């Protein structure tokens, strides 16, 4: 069980195996509800896998990325999975066929802060391991500076999460370009709905501009209407 191993042990196994937000309150009055009939929907939750199957397409971002990880592990490549949200469990790994790869090709860490992630990733990139395929951050939204967790809310500097993002992304983009690993960073994020003073809604990605500027590819998973 990888969750029982400390971070130093997993790093050793890896190497040895080759802001503030101001929210306006809006009240919307529903004038009319129109019945458009019913339609069959083929969505159901996969037991113990933490995902949705929508007409045979797995639509949960974590599960989709774990499938990428499994394919890499089958080919003998290594994956470092940073489970910031603490949502990946043994049942999920077993359901996806990853259990046999844990701590040999699939390395699961459960950090909470940027500082903890830095302690994990720096030795990995400095080792120039050419078998490293993916580094997954799940999710970048949940990753917080140590200051946020250790201080009272009133003492936390406004915008500190975005400030850390603005350093984190270029740092590891640079380390990735300098390393011999040829690995791919995958950042899982979520969209949010913002409402303006007129009651109009738009979708937004959390985390500030750095998360939108540095990725080479941005993929959005949505259920079709």
N, C-alpha and C positions, 0 to 999 in steps of 0.2 A: 504494500500500500504506500504509494508515493507521498501521501499526505502526512505520514508519520515521520518522514525523514526531514532533518533540518536542512537549511539552505546550503551550508558548507558541504554537507555530505553529497547532496545532489550535484553541486558544482564539481566536486571531486570525481563523481561517477561520470559526469559529462566529459571531463577532460581525459579520463582514463580509458574511455571506450573508443578511442581513435578520433476673486472677483465678486463682486456684488451685482445683484440684478434687481431692478425696480420694476414691479409688476403693477399694472393698472387693473382695477377691478371693473369689469363690464357686465352689465345685466342685459341679456337678450330676451326679448319677448317673442314667443312662438305664436304667430297669428293663425296658422292653419297646418294641419297634418293631413297629407294626402296618401291614401292607400294605393300602392302600386302593385299589389298582389304579392305572391310568394314565388321563390325560385330555389331549386335544389342547390345546396352548397356542400361540397365534398371536403370539408376541412375537419381534421380531428387531431388530437394531441397524441403523439407517440409516447407510450408509457415509459417512464424513467429515462427519457432521452432529451427532455427539455426542448422540444421543437414542435413545429406544426408541419403536417403533411397536407399540402394544398394541391389536390388533384395530381398526386404522385410527385410533386416538386417540393423538396425540403426547403422551407423558407426561413427558418431561424438562422440568424447570422452565425451564432456560435457553432451550431451543428454543421453548417456548411463549411466553416473553416476547419473543424475537426475532421471532416472527410478529406480535405486537402492534406492535413497532417498525416492521416492514416496512409494515404497513397505514397507520401514521402517516406514514411517509416517502412513500408513494404519494400521500397527500393533501397533500404539500408541507410537512408539519410536521417539526420537528427533534427528534432524539433524542440524548441524551447517555448513553452506555453506559460505565459504570465497571467494567471487567473485572478485579476484584481477584484472581480465581483464575487469570488469564492463560490461560483455556481457550478463548476465542473466536479462531478462526483464519480465514485467507482461504478455505480450502476450505469451512468451515461457512457463511461469509457468502455465498459463491457458490451453495452448495446451497440456501440459503434465499432467494435472489434479492435480497440486500442490497448486493451489490458495487457496483452503479451508484449507490447512494445514499451511499457512504462519503465523508466529508468535504464533502458538500453538504447532506444532511439527517441522515445517521447519523454521529455523532462518537464514535469509539472511543478510550477512554483506558485505561491499564493502571497505575493507582496501586497502592501497597501499604499505605499508612498513612492514618490519619485526617487528618494534616496535609497530605498530598498531595491528598487529596480536597477539603479545604477550599480549597486554592489553585486548584483547578479550578472548584468550584461557586460560590464567592463572586462572582467577576466575572460569571458567567453570570446569577445571580439579580439582581445589581445592574444588569444591562443591561435588565431588564424586557422581554425578547424575547417577544412574544406568539405567536410561531410554535413555541415549545418545547412539545412534547407530553409526553415522558417523560424522567425521569432514572432510570436503572436502576443499582442497586448489586448486583453479582454476584460474590461473595455478601457479605452483611453479616457472616457468621461469619468470613470470611477477612480482614476489615479489622482492622488492628492499629494500636495507638499506635506512634509512632516509638521510644519508649522500649523497647518489647519487642524491636525489631530491632537497636537500637544498643547495648544493655547486655547484660551477662552475665545469665543466667537468675536467678542468686541475688540480683542487684541490682534486679530488676524488682519494683515494688510489687504486692502481691497485690490482685486485683480491679480492676486498672487498665483492662482491656478493658470491663468493665461500667460503670465510671465514665465512660469516654469515650462509650459508648452513651447513657448518661443525659444527656449534654450534646448529643451529635450529633443525636438525634431531635428534641428540642424546638427546637433552633436552626433546623434546616432546615424543620421544620413551620411555625415562625414566619415564616421567609423566604418560604416558599411562599404563606402566607396574605397576606403584604404585597405580593407581586410581582404584576405584571400578566400573567404568562405563562399562568396557568391550567393549569400542568403537573401531572403526576401522578408521584409518587415510587413506584418499584417496588423493593422489597427482596427479593432471593432469599435463602432460608435453607434449612436442612436440619433434619430431625428426628433425634433420637438416642434410643436405647433405654437406659433406666436399669434397673438391677436392684437390688432391695433385699436385705436380709440373709436374707430367706426365699426368695430365688430368683424372686420375682415381678417381671415386667417392665412398664414403662410407657413411653410415648413422651413425649419432652420436646423443646422447641425450645431451641436454644442461644442464648446472648446475654443472658440475664437478663430482668428484667421490663420494661425499656424497650421492647424489641422487641415485646412483647405488648400494651403499653398504648397506644402512639402510633398504630399503623396503623388506618385506618378500615375496611379490609377485609382479612381474612386468608383465603387460599385454599390448601388442601392438595391436592396431586396424589398419588394413590395408585393402585396397580394393584388392581383388584377381585379378590377371592378367588373 
